[in-house]
Amino acid sequence: MGYRRIDRNERGGVNERRCDRSSLVVRETSPADSPRPRLLDRVRDALRARHYSRRTEEAYVAWIRRYIFFHAKRHPAEMGAPEVTRFLTSLATDGTSSPRPRTKTSGS
């Protein structure tokens, strides 16, 4: 199925042509002075769009914040696999994120 595409030519006239779906591009336009939303706000928006619960959203944001602070407030886009490995290794060795061991009950 084709779509009509309307373009303006150099003389102010209108050119009409048919085009297929592959040539259509969706672009978001925003005022030049509006700042891009911050990382954690974008994460929250993405989670809400996927209908995650508020509690899950809070947990994801808390872990992302913890990851960022662990690496001296560097943006996650600047980091890669070595930083993730360092963070996970520190969690495993420090023991701050592991669940408490379960104690055996006398009935088992």
C-alpha positions in Angstrom: 0.0 0.0 0.0 1.4 3.4 -0.9 1.0 6.8 0.6 0.9 10.2 -0.9 3.8 12.4 0.0 3.5 16.2 -0.4 6.6 18.3 -0.8 7.1 22.0 -1.4 9.2 23.0 -4.4 11.5 26.0 -4.8 8.8 28.2 -6.2 6.4 27.6 -3.3 4.3 25.1 -5.3 3.3 21.7 -4.0 4.6 18.4 -5.5 2.6 15.3 -4.8 4.1 11.8 -5.3 3.4 8.3 -4.1 5.9 6.6 -1.9 6.1 3.2 -0.1 6.3 2.7 3.7 10.1 2.2 3.6 10.7 5.8 2.7 8.6 7.2 5.6 10.6 8.3 8.6 9.1 9.4 11.9 11.0 12.1 13.7 10.2 13.8 17.0 10.5 17.5 16.9 11.0 19.6 19.9 11.9 23.2 20.6 15.6 23.8 20.5 15.6 25.3 24.0 14.0 22.3 25.7 16.5 20.0 27.4 16.5 16.3 26.8 15.0 14.4 29.7 17.5 13.0 32.2 18.5 9.3 32.2 16.4 8.2 35.2 13.4 10.1 33.9 13.7 8.3 30.6 14.0 5.0 32.5 10.8 5.8 34.5 9.0 6.8 31.3 10.0 3.5 29.5 8.9 1.4 32.5 5.6 3.2 32.7 5.0 2.7 29.0 5.5 -1.0 29.5 3.1 -1.0 32.5 5.6 -2.1 35.1 4.5 -1.6 38.7 5.7 1.4 40.7 7.6 -0.8 43.1 9.5 -2.4 40.2 10.2 1.1 38.8 11.6 2.2 42.1 13.8 -0.9 42.4 15.2 -0.5 38.8 15.9 3.2 39.4 17.6 2.5 42.7 19.9 -0.1 41.1 20.8 2.2 38.2 21.5 5.1 40.7 23.6 2.7 42.8 25.6 1.7 39.6 26.1 5.3 38.7 27.3 6.3 42.2 29.6 3.3 42.3 31.4 4.6 39.3 31.8 8.2 40.6 28.7 9.6 38.8 29.8 8.6 35.3 27.0 8.3 32.8 26.2 4.6 31.9 26.6 5.4 28.2 30.3 6.1 28.8 30.8 2.7 30.4 30.9 -0.9 29.1 31.3 -4.5 30.2 34.4 -4.0 32.4 32.5 -1.5 34.6 29.5 -3.8 34.8 31.9 -6.6 35.9 33.5 -4.5 38.5 30.2 -3.4 39.9 28.8 -7.0 40.1 32.1 -8.3 41.6 31.9 -5.7 44.3 28.3 -6.6 45.1 29.4 -10.3 45.3 32.4 -9.7 47.5 31.1 -6.9 49.7 28.0 -9.0 50.5 25.8 -5.9 50.7 23.3 -7.1 48.1 23.1 -10.8 48.7 20.1 -12.2 50.5 20.4 -13.3 54.1 21.0 -17.1 54.3 18.0 -19.0 55.4 18.2 -20.8 58.6 17.0 -24.4 58.9 14.0 -24.9 61.0 14.0 -27.6 63.6 11.2 -29.4 61.8 13.1 -30.0 58.6 
